[in-house]
Amino acid sequence: MAPFTVLHVCMGNICRSPMAERLLARAVRDRSGEPDGGHLLRSVSAGTGGWHEGEEMNPPAARLVRARRGTDEGFLARKLRGDFIDEADLILTATADQYDYVVALRPDAASRTFVLGEFGRLLSAVDQAALPSAEPKPDALHARGAAIVEAVAALRGSDAPQAGDDLDDPWGRGDQTFHRVADEIEDTTMPFATLLLP
């Protein structure tokens, strides 16, 4: 079975979504205790804008990822495409506008697409006892990840994301903004990794 795939989406794919991509990958690696957790979870990203396609991660974002024990190696920005959405088991967008973009492109992805802050906010209410067993094996992790997504979607119901769920765009702003955004990303990625691999 293919690894559980998380697609992170922002506008340019050089700041927020690559930070989320690499910080989630690091969190899963830490939880699994394996140097490469990529066979368990595939963390990827793309941007709705596409004008930075082929570029490396924005330097302040890359510095923050490295400072938090992630890696920026091999990263190149991508324009969001429908097939990226089709391949993803979970889509996390930086803002509600980007959620709308994803769902307009692939309406059937609505139940597995969330604003990052919204997903993190609802994650704490998931009933862990109702989830499939957590084993560091691709098929078991895939089943547990799918159950988490389904549980968060049920908790959301028909509620819209809240104003505080969006991630600010730190591009062109100071290190303090990048640090705050990275903290907000880890407020979701670290609990998610912990729930996947307790």
Secondary structure, DSSP 4 states (H G I P E B T S, - for coil): -PPEEEEEEESSSSSHHHHHHHHHHHHHHHHHT-S-GGGTEEEEEEESS-TTTTPPPPHHHHHHHHHTT---TT----B--HHHHHH-SEEEESSHHHHHHHHHH-GGGGGGEEEHHHHHHHHTTS-GGGSPP--SSHHHHHHHHHHHHHHHHHHHTTPPPPGGGSPP--TTS-HHHHHHHHHHHHHHHHHHHHHH--
